[in-house]
């Protein structure tokens, strides 16, 4: 039986005493990944069977779990975990550190639990306690999805337990194994002509061909070993959002490019699914272009946009790309908070005189090791700040379209052919955001 879990997760083993959870954990996880309630009872009182030490033991267990999750380490809780009150703080901890929760449930016949229990000399539990724990587990099974577990595996026989094999699945944001070199391109916003010129300048030899629908599409031939990365906001405001989508989707499909989601791309996806009522900021025009396309292509747009990750960690964790940037404590993690920050950045919640969000310069407080390359907020000249760089130079507003060569850290740009849309406010000089960042609540392990 294949048990897939995220490579970074808080894993709870759920089952009565005598379920074989400890044996299972030792078989499938590293010793340092397993936090056993028995072990921590022994740590605090020299007796792993002393139930009166439970509160102190779990205090220490929770502390160690929080330190591991803060460092991005998979953590396994080897305890009964049959009570809602026991699971609740652990699920809250996983949310706090932006990691997924997984449950492996040992829903075996009562006879198997009792047989296992008899084979635990010195650690046997009264049968009525096991039966009570079984009832607690049965009432919990149907509630686990509602509690916030993203992965639930249920083992119902001893054979399933013995034959299980565990697979750690790489998170979609984890591209640490992809070393580059890369050419990272800022916000395009439908400016296809400028994108073609920039690709030519970067050496990607854009050439026209046809797609699966027989329609013209631009394709690229990457220079040896190089790869494109698009920072999102492919669409809206510019003249040819569909043309940009065709080019980028083909490049990603052929392995010539990677792409992260931008807030405009995310809104287009929601609009295609009927979840948007406000069609401002160029969305109405983009939808008009998209709806003139074949149904098959519209479906491919939907699938492509839905698949875009919030951000990517690359080159052994030395490089992070996200549409609006990303603080260190959110990098390499998956949660709604991570996606929201990557899409929109950090704001005060207020609007300026132009009706736009007042942005916080999160980069001023950044102390991470990875270089963070992002866009979202146009700047006149990209300027490094604490290993972060915004390369949105406002092409759609008459500025330029900019790429960063990595690891060379060389900027390459082409000027906009025209101002397609007047900006609502002046570009930042080089670093977006007008306010210093608050204390970093998203990096609790510092």
C-alpha positions as a Markdown table, in Angstrom:
| # | Residue | x | y | z |
|---|---|---|---|---|
| 1 | Unk | 0.0 | 0.0 | 0.0 |
| 2 | Unk | 1.5 | 3.3 | -1.1 |
| 3 | Unk | 1.4 | 6.1 | 1.5 |
| 4 | Unk | 2.3 | 9.5 | -0.1 |
| 5 | Unk | 3.0 | 12.4 | 2.3 |
| 6 | Unk | 4.5 | 15.8 | 1.6 |
| 7 | Unk | 8.2 | 16.1 | 2.1 |
| 8 | Unk | 7.6 | 18.8 | 4.7 |
| 9 | Unk | 4.7 | 17.9 | 7.0 |
| 10 | Unk | 3.6 | 17.3 | 10.5 |
| 11 | Unk | 2.6 | 13.6 | 10.5 |
| 12 | Unk | 0.3 | 12.3 | 13.3 |
| 13 | Unk | 0.1 | 8.5 | 13.9 |
| 14 | Unk | -3.5 | 7.9 | 15.1 |
| 15 | Unk | -4.5 | 4.7 | 16.9 |
| 16 | Unk | -4.9 | 3.0 | 20.3 |
| 17 | Unk | -2.1 | 1.7 | 22.4 |
| 18 | Unk | -0.9 | -1.6 | 20.9 |
| 19 | Unk | -1.5 | -0.5 | 17.3 |
| 20 | Unk | 2.1 | -0.9 | 16.3 |
| 21 | Unk | 2.6 | 2.8 | 15.7 |
| 22 | Unk | 6.1 | 2.9 | 17.1 |
| 23 | Unk | 7.3 | -0.1 | 15.1 |
| 24 | Unk | 5.8 | 1.5 | 12.0 |
| 25 | Unk | 7.4 | 4.8 | 12.6 |
| 26 | Unk | 10.9 | 3.2 | 13.2 |
| 27 | Unk | 10.5 | 1.4 | 9.9 |
| 28 | Unk | 9.5 | 4.4 | 7.8 |
| 29 | Unk | 11.1 | 7.5 | 9.4 |
| 30 | Unk | 14.5 | 8.6 | 10.6 |
| 31 | Unk | 14.9 | 8.4 | 14.4 |
| 32 | Unk | 15.3 | 12.1 | 14.6 |
| 33 | Unk | 12.0 | 12.7 | 12.9 |
| 34 | Unk | 10.0 | 10.7 | 15.5 |
| 35 | Unk | 8.7 | 12.4 | 18.6 |
| 36 | Unk | 7.3 | 9.7 | 20.8 |
| 37 | Unk | 5.1 | 10.5 | 23.8 |
| 38 | Unk | 6.7 | 7.5 | 25.6 |
| 39 | Unk | 10.2 | 8.8 | 25.0 |
| 40 | Unk | 9.3 | 12.2 | 26.4 |
| 41 | Unk | 7.6 | 10.7 | 29.5 |
| 42 | Unk | 10.9 | 9.0 | 30.1 |
| 43 | Unk | 12.8 | 12.2 | 29.6 |
| 44 | Unk | 10.8 | 14.1 | 32.2 |
| 45 | Unk | 10.4 | 11.4 | 34.9 |
| 46 | Unk | 12.6 | 8.4 | 33.9 |
| 47 | Unk | 9.5 | 6.2 | 33.3 |
| 48 | Unk | 7.8 | 6.0 | 29.9 |
| 49 | Unk | 4.7 | 4.3 | 31.4 |
| 50 | Unk | 4.0 | 7.0 | 34.0 |
| 51 | Unk | 0.8 | 8.5 | 32.7 |
| 52 | Unk | 0.9 | 11.3 | 35.4 |
| 53 | Unk | 3.8 | 12.8 | 33.5 |
| 54 | Unk | 1.8 | 13.2 | 30.3 |
| 55 | Unk | 1.3 | 17.0 | 30.5 |
| 56 | Unk | 5.0 | 17.7 | 31.1 |
| 57 | Unk | 6.0 | 15.2 | 28.4 |
| 58 | Unk | 3.7 | 16.8 | 25.8 |
| 59 | Unk | 4.9 | 20.3 | 26.7 |
| 60 | Unk | 8.4 | 19.2 | 25.8 |
| 61 | Unk | 7.2 | 17.3 | 22.7 |
| 62 | Unk | 5.4 | 20.3 | 21.4 |
| 63 | Unk | 8.4 | 22.5 | 22.0 |
| 64 | Unk | 10.7 | 20.2 | 20.0 |
| 65 | Unk | 8.1 | 19.8 | 17.3 |
| 66 | Unk | 7.8 | 23.6 | 16.9 |
| 67 | Unk | 11.6 | 23.9 | 16.6 |
| 68 | Unk | 11.7 | 21.2 | 13.9 |
| 69 | Unk | 8.9 | 22.7 | 11.9 |
| 70 | Unk | 10.5 | 26.1 | 12.2 |
| 71 | Unk | 13.6 | 24.7 | 10.6 |
| 72 | Unk | 11.6 | 23.0 | 7.8 |
| 73 | Unk | 12.0 | 19.4 | 9.0 |
| 74 | Unk | 9.4 | 16.7 | 8.7 |
| 75 | Unk | 8.1 | 15.7 | 12.1 |
| 76 | Unk | 6.2 | 12.6 | 13.2 |
| 77 | Unk | 4.1 | 12.5 | 16.4 |
| 78 | Unk | 4.1 | 9.0 | 17.8 |
| 79 | Unk | 1.2 | 9.1 | 20.3 |
| 80 | Unk | -2.3 | 7.8 | 20.4 |
| 81 | Unk | -3.7 | 11.1 | 19.0 |
| 82 | Unk | -7.2 | 9.8 | 19.3 |
| 83 | Unk | -8.5 | 12.8 | 21.2 |
| 84 | Unk | -9.6 | 15.9 | 19.5 |
| 85 | Unk | -8.0 | 18.0 | 22.3 |
| 86 | Unk | -4.6 | 16.2 | 21.6 |
| 87 | Unk | -4.7 | 16.9 | 17.9 |
| 88 | Unk | -5.9 | 20.5 | 18.0 |
| 89 | Unk | -2.7 | 22.2 | 19.2 |
| 90 | Unk | -0.6 | 20.2 | 16.8 |
| 91 | Unk | -2.8 | 21.2 | 13.8 |
| 92 | Unk | -2.6 | 24.8 | 14.9 |
| 93 | Unk | 1.2 | 24.5 | 15.1 |
| 94 | Unk | 1.4 | 23.1 | 11.6 |
| 95 | Unk | -0.7 | 26.1 | 10.4 |
| 96 | Unk | 1.6 | 28.5 | 12.3 |
| 97 | Unk | 4.6 | 27.2 | 10.5 |
| 98 | Unk | 2.8 | 26.9 | 7.1 |
| 99 | Unk | 3.3 | 23.1 | 6.7 |
| 100 | Unk | 0.7 | 20.5 | 5.9 |
| 101 | Unk | -0.8 | 18.1 | 8.4 |
| 102 | Unk | -0.9 | 14.4 | 7.6 |
| 103 | Unk | -2.6 | 11.6 | 9.5 |
| 104 | Unk | -1.8 | 7.8 | 9.3 |
| 105 | Unk | -4.7 | 6.0 | 11.0 |
| 106 | Unk | -4.4 | 2.5 | 12.4 |
| 107 | Unk | -8.0 | 1.3 | 12.2 |
| 108 | Unk | -7.3 | -2.4 | 12.9 |
| 109 | Unk | -9.7 | -5.0 | 14.4 |
| 110 | Unk | -9.9 | -4.9 | 18.2 |
| 111 | Unk | -8.4 | -8.4 | 18.3 |
| 112 | Unk | -5.2 | -7.2 | 16.7 |
| 113 | Unk | -4.8 | -4.3 | 19.1 |
| 114 | Unk | -5.3 | -6.7 | 22.1 |
| 115 | Unk | -2.8 | -9.2 | 20.6 |
| 116 | Unk | -0.2 | -6.5 | 20.1 |
| 117 | Unk | -0.8 | -5.2 | 23.6 |
| 118 | Unk | -0.1 | -8.7 | 25.1 |
| 119 | Unk | 3.3 | -8.7 | 23.3 |
| 120 | Unk | 4.5 | -5.5 | 25.1 |
| 121 | Unk | 6.0 | -6.8 | 28.4 |
| 122 | Unk | 6.2 | -4.1 | 30.9 |
| 123 | Unk | 4.1 | -1.7 | 28.8 |
| 124 | Unk | 0.7 | -3.4 | 28.6 |
| 125 | Unk | -2.4 | -1.4 | 28.9 |
| 126 | Unk | -5.7 | -2.5 | 30.4 |
| 127 | Unk | -8.0 | -3.9 | 27.6 |
| 128 | Unk | -10.8 | -1.5 | 28.6 |
| 129 | Unk | -8.5 | 1.5 | 28.0 |
| 130 | Unk | -7.7 | 0.2 | 24.5 |
| 131 | Unk | -11.5 | -0.3 | 23.8 |
| 132 | Unk | -12.1 | 3.3 | 25.0 |
| 133 | Unk | -9.3 | 4.6 | 22.7 |
| 134 | Unk | -10.8 | 2.7 | 19.8 |
| 135 | Unk | -14.2 | 4.4 | 20.3 |
| 136 | Unk | -12.4 | 7.8 | 20.4 |
| 137 | Unk | -10.6 | 6.9 | 17.2 |
| 138 | Unk | -13.8 | 5.8 | 15.4 |
| 139 | Unk | -15.5 | 9.1 | 16.3 |
| 140 | Unk | -12.5 | 11.0 | 15.1 |
| 141 | Unk | -12.0 | 9.3 | 11.7 |
| 142 | Unk | -14.8 | 11.2 | 9.9 |
| 143 | Unk | -13.8 | 14.5 | 11.4 |
| 144 | Unk | -10.1 | 14.5 | 10.4 |
| 145 | Unk | -10.7 | 16.3 | 7.0 |
| 146 | Unk | -12.6 | 19.0 | 8.8 |
| 147 | Unk | -9.8 | 19.4 | 11.3 |
| 148 | Unk | -7.4 | 20.5 | 8.6 |
| 149 | Unk | -5.5 | 17.3 | 7.6 |
| 150 | Unk | -4.6 | 17.6 | 4.0 |
| 151 | Unk | -3.4 | 13.9 | 3.8 |
| 152 | Unk | -5.2 | 11.0 | 5.5 |
| 153 | Unk | -4.1 | 7.4 | 5.1 |
| 154 | Unk | -6.1 | 4.6 | 6.9 |
| 155 | Unk | -4.6 | 1.2 | 7.5 |
| 156 | Unk | -7.2 | -1.5 | 8.3 |
| 157 | Unk | -5.4 | -4.7 | 8.5 |
| 158 | Unk | -2.0 | -6.0 | 9.8 |
| 159 | Unk | -1.1 | -6.9 | 6.2 |
| 160 | Unk | -1.7 | -3.3 | 5.1 |
| 161 | Unk | 0.5 | -2.1 | 7.9 |
| 162 | Unk | 3.3 | -4.5 | 7.1 |
| 163 | Unk | 3.1 | -4.0 | 3.3 |
| 164 | Unk | 2.9 | -0.2 | 3.4 |
| 165 | Unk | 5.6 | 1.8 | 1.7 |
| 166 | Unk | 6.0 | 5.5 | 2.3 |
| 167 | Unk | 6.7 | 8.0 | -0.4 |
| 168 | Unk | 7.8 | 11.6 | 0.3 |
| 169 | Unk | 6.4 | 13.8 | -2.4 |
| 170 | Unk | 8.3 | 16.9 | -3.4 |
| 171 | Unk | 6.4 | 20.1 | -2.8 |
| 172 | Unk | 5.5 | 22.0 | -6.0 |
| 173 | Unk | 7.5 | 25.0 | -4.7 |
| 174 | Unk | 10.7 | 22.9 | -4.3 |
| 175 | Unk | 13.0 | 23.2 | -7.3 |
| 176 | Unk | 16.2 | 23.2 | -5.3 |
| 177 | Unk | 17.5 | 20.6 | -7.6 |
| 178 | Unk | 17.2 | 23.0 | -10.6 |
| 179 | Unk | 20.5 | 24.9 | -10.6 |
| 180 | Unk | 20.0 | 27.1 | -13.7 |
| 181 | Unk | 21.3 | 29.3 | -15.1 |
| 182 | Unk | 18.1 | 31.2 | -15.4 |
| 183 | Unk | 16.7 | 34.3 | -17.2 |
| 184 | Unk | 14.0 | 35.7 | -15.0 |
| 185 | Unk | 11.4 | 38.0 | -16.6 |
| 186 | Unk | 9.2 | 40.5 | -14.8 |
| 187 | Unk | 5.6 | 41.5 | -15.3 |
| 188 | Unk | 4.6 | 41.2 | -19.0 |
| 189 | Unk | 0.9 | 42.3 | -18.8 |
| 190 | Unk | 0.1 | 41.3 | -22.4 |
| 191 | Unk | 3.0 | 43.1 | -24.0 |
| 192 | Unk | 3.9 | 40.3 | -26.5 |
| 193 | Unk | 6.0 | 42.4 | -28.9 |
| 194 | Unk | 8.3 | 43.5 | -26.1 |
| 195 | Unk | 8.5 | 40.0 | -24.8 |
| 196 | Unk | 9.6 | 38.7 | -28.2 |
| 197 | Unk | 12.3 | 41.4 | -28.4 |
| 198 | Unk | 13.5 | 40.6 | -24.9 |
| 199 | Unk | 13.7 | 36.9 | -25.7 |
| 200 | Unk | 15.7 | 37.7 | -28.8 |
| 201 | Unk | 18.1 | 39.8 | -26.8 |
| 202 | Unk | 18.5 | 37.0 | -24.3 |
| 203 | Unk | 19.3 | 34.5 | -27.1 |
| 204 | Unk | 16.1 | 32.5 | -27.1 |
| 205 | Unk | 15.5 | 32.8 | -30.8 |
| 206 | Unk | 11.7 | 33.3 | -30.8 |
| 207 | Unk | 10.1 | 31.9 | -33.9 |
| 208 | Unk | 6.5 | 31.6 | -35.1 |
| 209 | Unk | 4.8 | 28.2 | -35.4 |
| 210 | Unk | 1.3 | 26.8 | -34.8 |
| 211 | Unk | -0.3 | 25.3 | -31.7 |
| 212 | Unk | -2.6 | 22.3 | -31.3 |
| 213 | Unk | -5.5 | 24.4 | -32.6 |
| 214 | Unk | -3.6 | 25.4 | -35.7 |
| 215 | Unk | -3.3 | 29.0 | -34.5 |
| 216 | Unk | 0.0 | 31.0 | -34.6 |
| 217 | Unk | 2.1 | 30.8 | -31.5 |
| 218 | Unk | 5.7 | 32.0 | -30.7 |
| 219 | Unk | 8.1 | 29.3 | -29.6 |
| 220 | Unk | 11.6 | 29.6 | -28.2 |
| 221 | Unk | 14.9 | 27.7 | -28.5 |
| 222 | Unk | 16.8 | 28.2 | -25.2 |
| 223 | Unk | 20.5 | 28.9 | -25.2 |
| 224 | Unk | 22.4 | 25.8 | -24.0 |
| 225 | Unk | 21.5 | 24.9 | -20.4 |
| 226 | Unk | 19.5 | 28.1 | -19.7 |
| 227 | Unk | 15.9 | 28.3 | -18.7 |
| 228 | Unk | 13.3 | 31.1 | -18.5 |
| 229 | Unk | 11.4 | 32.0 | -15.4 |
| 230 | Unk | 8.3 | 34.2 | -15.6 |
| 231 | Unk | 7.3 | 36.1 | -12.5 |
| 232 | Unk | 3.6 | 36.1 | -13.3 |
| 233 | Unk | 1.1 | 38.8 | -14.3 |
| 234 | Unk | 1.2 | 37.6 | -17.8 |
| 235 | Unk | -2.1 | 39.1 | -18.6 |
| 236 | Unk | -4.3 | 42.3 | -18.5 |
| 237 | Unk | -3.8 | 45.9 | -19.5 |
| 238 | Unk | -1.6 | 45.1 | -22.5 |
| 239 | Unk | -2.6 | 44.5 | -26.1 |
| 240 | Unk | -2.1 | 40.7 | -26.5 |
| 241 | Unk | -2.7 | 38.7 | -23.3 |
| 242 | Unk | -3.6 | 35.6 | -25.3 |
| 243 | Unk | -0.4 | 35.7 | -27.3 |
| 244 | Unk | 1.6 | 36.0 | -24.2 |
| 245 | Unk | -0.3 | 33.0 | -22.7 |
| 246 | Unk | 0.3 | 30.9 | -25.8 |
| 247 | Unk | 4.1 | 31.6 | -25.7 |
| 248 | Unk | 4.6 | 31.1 | -22.0 |
| 249 | Unk | 2.4 | 28.0 | -21.9 |
| 250 | Unk | 4.3 | 26.4 | -24.7 |
| 251 | Unk | 7.6 | 27.2 | -23.2 |
| 252 | Unk | 6.6 | 25.7 | -19.9 |
| 253 | Unk | 5.2 | 22.6 | -21.5 |
| 254 | Unk | 8.4 | 22.1 | -23.5 |
| 255 | Unk | 10.6 | 22.4 | -20.4 |
| 256 | Unk | 12.1 | 25.7 | -21.6 |
| 257 | Unk | 10.5 | 27.8 | -18.8 |
| 258 | Unk | 9.1 | 27.9 | -15.3 |
| 259 | Unk | 6.3 | 30.2 | -14.2 |
| 260 | Unk | 4.8 | 31.4 | -10.9 |
| 261 | Unk | 1.4 | 32.9 | -10.4 |
| 262 | Unk | 0.7 | 36.6 | -10.4 |
| 263 | Unk | -2.3 | 38.2 | -8.9 |
| 264 | Unk | -3.7 | 39.1 | -12.4 |
| 265 | Unk | -3.3 | 35.4 | -13.5 |
| 266 | Unk | -5.0 | 34.3 | -10.3 |
| 267 | Unk | -7.9 | 36.6 | -10.9 |
| 268 | Unk | -8.2 | 35.4 | -14.6 |
| 269 | Unk | -8.5 | 31.9 | -13.3 |
| 270 | Unk | -11.2 | 32.8 | -10.9 |
| 271 | Unk | -13.1 | 34.7 | -13.7 |
| 272 | Unk | -12.9 | 31.7 | -16.0 |
| 273 | Unk | -14.5 | 29.7 | -13.2 |
| 274 | Unk | -17.3 | 32.3 | -12.6 |
| 275 | Unk | -15.9 | 33.5 | -9.2 |
| 276 | Unk | -15.3 | 37.2 | -10.1 |
| 277 | Unk | -17.7 | 40.1 | -10.1 |
| 278 | Unk | -15.2 | 43.0 | -10.5 |
| 279 | Unk | -13.7 | 43.0 | -14.0 |
| 280 | Unk | -11.5 | 46.1 | -13.6 |
| 281 | Unk | -7.7 | 46.5 | -14.2 |
| 282 | Unk | -7.9 | 45.1 | -17.7 |
| 283 | Unk | -9.6 | 41.8 | -16.8 |
| 284 | Unk | -12.6 | 42.5 | -19.0 |
| 285 | Unk | -10.5 | 43.0 | -22.1 |
| 286 | Unk | -8.5 | 39.9 | -21.4 |
| 287 | Unk | -11.7 | 37.8 | -21.0 |
| 288 | Unk | -12.9 | 39.2 | -24.3 |
| 289 | Unk | -9.7 | 38.0 | -26.0 |
| 290 | Unk | -9.8 | 34.6 | -24.3 |
| 291 | Unk | -13.4 | 33.9 | -25.1 |
| 292 | Unk | -12.6 | 34.3 | -28.8 |
| 293 | Unk | -10.4 | 31.2 | -28.6 |
| 294 | Unk | -11.3 | 27.5 | -29.1 |
| 295 | Unk | -12.8 | 25.8 | -26.1 |
| 296 | Unk | -9.8 | 23.4 | -25.9 |
| 297 | Unk | -7.4 | 26.3 | -25.5 |
| 298 | Unk | -9.5 | 27.9 | -22.8 |
| 299 | Unk | -9.5 | 24.6 | -20.9 |
| 300 | Unk | -5.7 | 24.5 | -21.2 |
| 301 | Unk | -5.4 | 28.1 | -19.9 |
| 302 | Unk | -7.5 | 27.0 | -16.9 |
| 303 | Unk | -5.3 | 24.0 | -16.2 |
| 304 | Unk | -2.1 | 26.0 | -16.7 |
| 305 | Unk | -3.2 | 28.8 | -14.3 |
| 306 | Unk | -4.5 | 26.4 | -11.7 |
| 307 | Unk | -1.1 | 24.6 | -11.7 |
| 308 | Unk | 1.1 | 27.7 | -11.2 |
| 309 | Unk | 2.9 | 27.5 | -7.8 |
| 310 | Unk | 2.9 | 30.5 | -5.5 |
| 311 | Unk | 6.7 | 30.7 | -5.6 |
| 312 | Unk | 9.8 | 28.5 | -6.4 |
| 313 | Unk | 12.9 | 27.8 | -4.4 |
| 314 | Unk | 15.8 | 27.0 | -6.8 |
| 315 | Unk | 19.5 | 26.4 | -6.9 |
| 316 | Unk | 19.9 | 24.5 | -3.6 |
| 317 | Unk | 17.7 | 27.2 | -1.9 |
| 318 | Unk | 19.9 | 30.1 | -3.0 |
| 319 | Unk | 17.2 | 31.6 | -5.2 |
| 320 | Unk | 13.5 | 32.3 | -4.6 |
| 321 | Unk | 11.2 | 33.7 | -7.2 |
| 322 | Unk | 7.7 | 35.0 | -6.3 |
| 323 | Unk | 5.5 | 37.5 | -8.0 |
| 324 | Unk | 5.4 | 40.0 | -5.1 |
| 325 | Unk | 8.3 | 38.6 | -3.1 |
| 326 | Unk | 8.4 | 36.4 | -0.1 |
| 327 | Unk | 9.8 | 36.6 | 3.5 |
| 328 | Unk | 12.2 | 34.0 | 4.7 |
| 329 | Unk | 9.8 | 32.3 | 7.1 |
| 330 | Unk | 7.4 | 31.6 | 4.2 |
| 331 | Unk | 9.9 | 30.3 | 1.7 |
| 332 | Unk | 9.6 | 26.7 | 0.7 |
| 333 | Unk | 6.2 | 26.3 | 2.4 |
| 334 | Unk | 2.6 | 25.9 | 1.3 |
| 335 | Unk | -0.4 | 27.7 | 2.9 |
| 336 | Unk | -3.0 | 30.3 | 2.1 |
| 337 | Unk | -0.8 | 32.9 | 3.8 |
| 338 | Unk | 2.2 | 32.0 | 1.7 |
| 339 | Unk | 0.2 | 32.3 | -1.5 |
| 340 | Unk | -1.4 | 35.6 | -0.5 |
| 341 | Unk | 2.0 | 37.1 | 0.3 |
| 342 | Unk | 3.5 | 35.8 | -2.9 |
| 343 | Unk | 0.6 | 37.2 | -5.0 |
| 344 | Unk | 0.0 | 40.6 | -3.3 |
| 345 | Unk | 3.0 | 41.4 | -1.1 |
| 346 | Unk | 2.6 | 43.2 | 2.2 |
| 347 | Unk | 0.2 | 46.1 | 2.6 |
| 348 | Unk | -1.1 | 48.2 | 5.5 |
| 349 | Unk | -4.7 | 47.6 | 4.5 |
| 350 | Unk | -5.1 | 51.3 | 3.6 |
| 351 | Unk | -5.5 | 52.9 | 0.2 |
| 352 | Unk | -3.5 | 55.9 | -1.1 |
| 353 | Unk | -4.9 | 58.9 | -2.9 |
| 354 | Unk | -4.8 | 57.0 | -6.2 |
| 355 | Unk | -7.0 | 54.2 | -4.7 |
| 356 | Unk | -4.1 | 51.7 | -4.6 |
| 357 | Unk | -2.9 | 49.7 | -1.6 |
| 358 | Unk | -0.3 | 51.3 | 0.6 |
| 359 | Unk | 2.6 | 48.9 | 0.4 |
| 360 | Unk | 5.1 | 47.9 | 3.1 |
| 361 | Unk | 8.7 | 47.6 | 2.1 |
| 362 | Unk | 9.1 | 44.0 | 3.5 |
| 363 | Unk | 12.5 | 43.8 | 1.8 |
| 364 | Unk | 13.9 | 46.3 | 4.3 |
| 365 | Unk | 13.7 | 43.7 | 7.1 |
| 366 | Unk | 14.7 | 40.7 | 4.9 |
| 367 | Unk | 17.7 | 38.8 | 6.3 |
| 368 | Unk | 17.3 | 35.5 | 4.4 |
| 369 | Unk | 20.2 | 33.7 | 2.7 |
| 370 | Unk | 18.3 | 33.2 | -0.6 |
| 371 | Unk | 18.2 | 36.0 | -3.2 |
| 372 | Unk | 14.5 | 36.9 | -3.8 |
| 373 | Unk | 13.6 | 38.1 | -7.3 |
| 374 | Unk | 10.1 | 39.5 | -7.7 |
| 375 | Unk | 7.9 | 42.0 | -9.5 |
| 376 | Unk | 4.3 | 43.3 | -8.9 |
| 377 | Unk | 5.1 | 46.9 | -8.1 |
| 378 | Unk | 6.8 | 48.9 | -10.9 |
| 379 | Unk | 10.1 | 50.6 | -10.3 |
| 380 | Unk | 12.1 | 53.0 | -12.4 |
| 381 | Unk | 15.4 | 51.2 | -11.9 |
| 382 | Unk | 15.8 | 47.8 | -10.2 |
| 383 | Unk | 17.9 | 48.2 | -7.0 |
| 384 | Unk | 19.2 | 45.4 | -4.8 |
| 385 | Unk | 18.1 | 45.6 | -1.1 |
| 386 | Unk | 19.1 | 42.9 | 1.3 |
| 387 | Unk | 19.4 | 40.2 | -1.4 |
| 388 | Unk | 16.0 | 41.1 | -2.9 |
| 389 | Unk | 15.4 | 42.7 | -6.3 |
| 390 | Unk | 12.2 | 43.9 | -7.9 |
| 391 | Unk | 12.4 | 43.7 | -11.7 |
| 392 | Unk | 8.9 | 45.0 | -12.7 |
| 393 | Unk | 9.8 | 48.1 | -14.7 |
| 394 | Unk | 6.3 | 48.8 | -15.9 |
| 395 | Unk | 6.4 | 47.8 | -19.5 |
| 396 | Unk | 2.6 | 48.2 | -19.9 |
| 397 | Unk | 2.9 | 51.7 | -18.5 |
| 398 | Unk | 5.5 | 52.8 | -21.0 |
| 399 | Unk | 8.5 | 51.8 | -19.0 |
| 400 | Unk | 10.5 | 48.7 | -20.0 |
| 401 | Unk | 10.4 | 44.9 | -19.8 |
| 402 | Unk | 13.3 | 43.6 | -17.7 |
| 403 | Unk | 15.0 | 40.3 | -17.2 |
| 404 | Unk | 17.6 | 39.3 | -14.6 |
| 405 | Unk | 20.3 | 36.8 | -15.7 |
| 406 | Unk | 21.1 | 34.4 | -12.8 |
| 407 | Unk | 23.6 | 33.7 | -11.4 |
| 408 | Unk | 25.3 | 36.5 | -13.4 |
| 409 | Unk | 23.0 | 39.1 | -11.8 |
| 410 | Unk | 23.0 | 41.0 | -15.1 |
| 411 | Unk | 19.9 | 43.1 | -16.0 |
| 412 | Unk | 18.7 | 43.0 | -19.6 |
| 413 | Unk | 15.8 | 45.1 | -20.8 |
| 414 | Unk | 13.9 | 46.4 | -23.8 |
| 415 | Unk | 11.9 | 49.7 | -23.9 |
| 416 | Unk | 8.1 | 49.6 | -24.2 |
| 417 | Unk | 6.8 | 50.5 | -27.7 |
| 418 | Unk | 4.3 | 52.8 | -26.1 |
| 419 | Unk | 2.3 | 53.5 | -23.0 |
| 420 | Unk | -0.5 | 51.0 | -23.2 |
| 421 | Unk | -2.1 | 52.1 | -19.9 |
| 422 | Unk | -1.4 | 55.3 | -17.9 |
| 423 | Unk | -0.1 | 54.4 | -14.4 |
| 424 | Unk | -2.2 | 55.5 | -11.4 |
| 425 | Unk | 0.8 | 56.6 | -9.5 |
| 426 | Unk | 4.5 | 57.3 | -10.1 |
| 427 | Unk | 6.9 | 54.3 | -10.2 |
| 428 | Unk | 9.1 | 53.8 | -7.1 |
| 429 | Unk | 12.7 | 54.8 | -7.5 |
| 430 | Unk | 14.0 | 51.3 | -7.2 |
| 431 | Unk | 12.5 | 49.6 | -4.1 |
| 432 | Unk | 8.8 | 49.2 | -3.8 |
| 433 | Unk | 7.0 | 50.0 | -0.6 |
| 434 | Unk | 6.7 | 53.2 | 1.4 |
| 435 | Unk | 6.7 | 51.9 | 5.0 |
| 436 | Unk | 9.3 | 49.9 | 6.9 |
| 437 | Unk | 8.2 | 46.3 | 7.7 |
| 438 | Unk | 6.7 | 45.4 | 11.1 |
| 439 | Unk | 8.3 | 42.7 | 13.2 |
| 440 | Unk | 8.5 | 39.5 | 11.1 |
| 441 | Unk | 5.6 | 37.4 | 12.5 |
| 442 | Unk | 6.1 | 35.0 | 9.6 |
| 443 | Unk | 9.5 | 33.9 | 10.8 |
| 444 | Unk | 8.8 | 32.7 | 14.3 |
| 445 | Unk | 11.9 | 30.4 | 14.5 |
| 446 | Unk | 14.3 | 33.4 | 14.4 |
